[in-house]
Amino acid sequence: MIRAIVFDLDGTLTDTLQDLANSVNHALRQMGWPERTLEEVRRFVGNGVHRLVERAVPEGVGTAELERCFACFQEHYLLHCQDNTSLYPGVADMLRQVHEMGYATAIVSNKLQAGVDELYATYFHNVVDVAIGQREGVPLKPAPDMVHLALRALDARQEETVYVGDSEVDVLTARNSGLPCISVLWGFRDRDQLLQAGASRFIAHPSELLLDSLFAMA
């Protein structure tokens, strides 16, 4: 019986792609390097913003230059992380329904905790119980550590929790955490990419979440 839901953030609840791309390209411009297209940034996201910047910089860039670029990205993104970001259509209604039905909920994201906190304060503080982002000493997804933190905060057990995400990283995170995974089709990856990663349960709209058979006995 499902009593708790762990959500990914970027690509699952919020469409953050344009703001991430804008901050990546701002940092690349400051370094005098070629910019990246929106589709390139889409392929690069999923393993945290440091890995995003690593993938975006030109090949052969040294560690010191990479870290300067990353610092530039961080500074810009923390100021502009909501310029173009919004909830995906249907997400607000879904979260409100989930909350009213009494499910315990968490957001677990590889985004910097400061960025998670800002989005949480804007969109989720009334409908999601806890939001966990990148923090010192906690391995990023697909390691299970952040999910385990969420489960402890929710006082939820693995056998009563489902994971919802949009990428191959989320499929692996759910597997590593011992949770069933529902993959959304409105995010940063398409069905074929998710199938290749081992996804097996899909929803095409947020309103379909509670219709999944995992919730049938809840």
C-alpha positions in Angstrom: 0.0 0.0 0.0 1.5 3.3 -1.1 1.6 5.9 1.6 4.4 8.1 0.5 5.6 9.6 -2.8 9.1 10.9 -3.6 9.3 13.3 -6.6 12.2 14.4 -8.7 12.1 18.2 -9.3 13.5 19.4 -12.6 11.7 17.8 -15.6 9.1 16.2 -13.3 7.4 19.0 -11.4 9.1 22.1 -12.8 10.2 23.0 -16.3 13.5 24.6 -15.5 15.3 23.9 -18.7 15.4 27.4 -20.1 16.7 28.9 -16.9 19.4 26.2 -16.7 20.4 26.8 -20.3 20.5 30.6 -19.8 22.8 30.3 -16.8 25.1 27.7 -18.5 25.4 30.0 -21.5 26.0 33.1 -19.4 28.9 31.2 -17.7 30.3 30.0 -21.0 30.2 33.5 -22.5 32.0 34.9 -19.4 34.7 32.3 -20.1 34.9 33.1 -23.8 33.6 29.6 -24.8 31.0 28.6 -27.3 27.4 28.4 -26.1 25.2 25.4 -26.0 21.7 24.8 -27.5 18.7 24.1 -25.5 18.6 20.5 -26.7 22.3 20.0 -25.7 21.5 21.3 -22.2 18.5 19.0 -22.1 20.8 16.0 -22.7 23.3 17.3 -20.1 20.9 17.6 -17.1 20.2 14.9 -14.6 23.3 14.4 -12.5 23.5 17.7 -10.7 24.6 21.2 -11.9 28.3 20.6 -11.5 28.0 17.7 -13.9 25.9 19.8 -16.2 28.6 22.4 -16.4 31.3 19.7 -16.9 29.4 18.5 -19.9 28.8 22.0 -21.3 32.4 23.3 -21.3 34.7 22.6 -24.2 36.7 19.4 -24.2 40.1 19.6 -22.5 39.2 22.4 -20.1 41.4 22.3 -16.9 40.0 22.0 -13.4 40.7 25.6 -12.4 38.8 26.9 -15.4 36.0 24.5 -14.9 35.5 25.6 -11.3 35.5 29.3 -12.4 32.9 28.5 -14.9 30.8 26.6 -12.4 31.1 29.5 -9.9 29.8 31.9 -12.6 27.0 29.5 -13.3 26.0 29.2 -9.7 26.0 33.0 -9.1 23.8 33.6 -12.2 21.4 30.7 -11.6 20.7 31.6 -8.0 19.6 35.1 -9.2 17.7 33.9 -12.2 16.4 30.4 -11.4 12.8 31.5 -11.7 12.9 33.8 -14.7 11.4 31.2 -17.0 10.6 28.3 -14.7 7.1 27.1 -14.1 5.2 24.1 -13.0 4.2 21.7 -15.7 0.5 21.8 -16.6 -1.5 19.7 -14.2 1.2 19.4 -11.5 -0.4 21.9 -9.1 -3.7 20.1 -9.2 -2.0 16.7 -8.8 0.0 17.8 -5.8 -3.0 19.4 -4.2 -5.0 16.1 -4.6 -2.1 14.0 -3.3 -1.8 16.3 -0.3 -5.6 16.3 0.4 -5.6 12.5 0.3 -3.0 12.3 3.0 0.0 11.0 1.2 3.4 11.9 2.6 5.5 13.7 0.0 9.1 14.7 -0.6 11.1 16.3 -3.4 14.6 14.9 -3.9 16.7 16.8 -6.4 20.3 17.0 -7.5 19.8 20.8 -7.7 21.7 22.9 -5.2 19.8 23.1 -2.0 19.5 26.9 -2.3 17.8 26.5 -5.6 15.5 23.8 -4.3 14.6 26.0 -1.3 13.6 28.9 -3.5 11.4 26.8 -5.7 9.9 25.0 -2.7 9.0 28.4 -1.1 7.3 29.5 -4.3 5.5 26.4 -5.4 5.5 23.6 -2.9 5.5 24.7 0.8 1.8 24.1 1.2 1.6 20.7 -0.5 4.9 18.9 -0.2 6.3 17.9 3.2 10.1 18.0 2.6 12.5 19.1 -0.1 16.0 17.8 -0.3 18.7 19.1 -2.6 22.4 18.8 -3.1 24.1 19.1 0.3 27.6 18.5 1.7 28.5 14.9 2.4 25.5 13.4 0.7 26.1 11.6 -2.6 23.9 12.8 -5.5 21.3 10.6 -7.3 21.4 7.9 -8.6 22.9 7.0 -5.2 20.1 6.2 -2.8 21.3 8.4 0.1 19.1 11.5 -0.6 16.0 9.2 -0.9 16.9 7.6 2.4 17.0 11.0 4.0 13.6 11.8 2.6 12.1 8.5 3.9 13.5 9.2 7.4 12.1 12.7 7.3 8.7 11.3 6.2 8.9 8.4 8.6 8.0 6.2 5.6 9.1 2.7 4.7 10.4 1.6 1.3 7.6 -0.9 0.8 5.0 1.9 1.1 6.8 4.5 -1.1 6.9 5.2 -4.9 9.4 7.3 -6.8 8.3 9.6 -9.6 10.9 11.1 -12.1 11.6 11.9 -15.7 15.1 10.6 -16.5 17.4 7.6 -16.6 18.9 9.0 -13.4 15.6 8.7 -11.7 15.1 5.1 -12.9 18.4 4.2 -11.4 17.8 6.2 -8.2 14.5 4.3 -7.7 16.2 1.0 -8.3 19.1 1.8 -6.0 16.6 2.9 -3.3 14.5 -0.2 -3.6 11.4 1.7 -4.8 9.1 1.2 -7.7 9.4 4.0 -10.3 6.8 5.9 -12.3 8.4 7.7 -15.2 6.7 10.9 -16.6 6.7 11.6 -20.3 6.5 15.4 -20.2 10.0 16.0 -18.9 13.6 16.0 -20.2 13.6 12.5 -21.7 11.4 10.7 -24.1 9.8 7.2 -23.8 12.6 5.5 -25.9 15.3 6.9 -23.7 13.5 5.8 -20.6 12.8 2.4 -21.9 16.5 2.0 -22.6 17.2 2.9 -19.0 14.8 0.2 -17.8 11.7 2.2 -17.1 8.5 0.1 -17.2 5.7 2.4 -15.8 4.7 5.6 -17.5 2.3 8.5 -17.2 1.7 11.1 -19.8 -0.1 13.7 -17.6 0.1 14.4 -13.8 -3.6 13.5 -13.5 -2.7 9.9 -14.3 -0.4 9.4 -11.3 -3.0 8.2 -8.8 -4.6 6.0 -11.5 -1.5 3.8 -11.6 -2.1 0.3 -10.3 0.5 0.9 -7.5 -2.1 3.1 -5.8 -5.0 0.7 -6.2 -4.8 -0.6 -2.7 -3.9 2.7 -1.0 
